[in-house]
Amino acid sequence: MPLFRKTALLFLTLVFAAQAMAQQLPVPPSLAAKSWLLLEMGSNQMLTSEKPDERLEPASLTKLMTAYLTFSALHKKTLALDQPLPVSEKAWRTGGSKMFVRVDTQVPVEDLIKGMIVQSGNDACVTLAEGIAGSEENFAQMMNREAQRLGMKASSFRNSTGLPDPQHYTTARDLSLLAAALIRDFPEEYRKYYSMKEYTYNKNTQPNRNRLLFIDPTVDGVKTGHTDAAGYCLISSALRDKRRLLSVVLGTNSDATRASESQKLLNWGFISYDAVPLFAKDQAVGKLRVWKGSQSQVKAGFPHDFTISVPKGYADKVQTQFLPQPKIMAPVQAGQTLGTLKVTIEGKLYGEYPVTALENVAVAGIFGRAIDSVKLWFN
């Protein structure tokens, strides 16, 4: 068969395969909300979304960033769970939902964490912010720096609570980045606090406002939010058969609606897509040559179990190809992008995912660098 006929036949085969797959893609649900998205945590795939970049008030979803910085301070040992923090008059007077701490008393950090997460206490948030940064204003600056580091490009924080402010805003996409980072970076804290159904402080028991914790045993978080402008919001996460999905639903008209719409979105994701595990955490996707390094190779892979979601019926049609970057030079830092994993289904590009260094590689000594310089010259 002439080459051009083979090429044309291959092209037509790929076109028909792509069209067939497009026809099989699951139809996402329509939600009674302003904005939403559904994330496959194993690969950061966005399975469906509606206005994910629309700027909206986050309300108490802001407390995810307050929690992230609190957990970070605990890991850096600049804060301790049993450390008592003083309650200022500002914290005590902060409006909205409360843990009901008392002014001029001291409250252990762990109690404040539970009050912030379970009771959504604004007074707890301000007390933590002041304890970590000296003032809530300084803490807001920390929040914005952390948002930039996490890639939250469309967010601006002005307080630790989510109380309304014209310059306090975010998007569903940014909130998914934050919630996913919290779950991945602080798994023990996430499991310990975010599935708590109620918390009692000073004989005052308050239930977690996340209704899904009470009706779906696979849901283990994350956070509710509500103001008049923001509407009723909910970030939810569910773990089923070792597969985790994360939903962000913003701007519904009631507490019941945010729960039902979030449940609808999570169920659709689990039912409509199959999970395909590709690489285990720290498994080498490839070993790459490092020039002028203290070692000649570096392992590249994923810092977490890497699982993609594919439409039902396509799990056995997934193929991968690792495309490394050319001429990797030392030093190499763990987490540095070293290439791309290309995922195709029946010849059609399905997704591309960054593959990162799993270890550090320092710069070689002067003799090693000289040898590699000569090799590079001839290459």
PyMOL commands that set and color helices and strands:
alter all, ss='L'
color gray80, all
select helices_A, chain A and resi 3-24+59-75+89-93+109-117+122-133+136-149+172-185+187-193+212-215+255-272+315-317+366-378
alter helices_A, ss='H'
color red, helices_A
select strands_A, chain A and resi 35-40+45-50+84-86+106-108+198-201+204-207+219-227+231-240+243-252+273-279+284-291+297-301+306-311+318-324+328-329+337-345+348-357
alter strands_A, ss='S'
color yellow, strands_A
deselect
rebuild
show_as cartoon
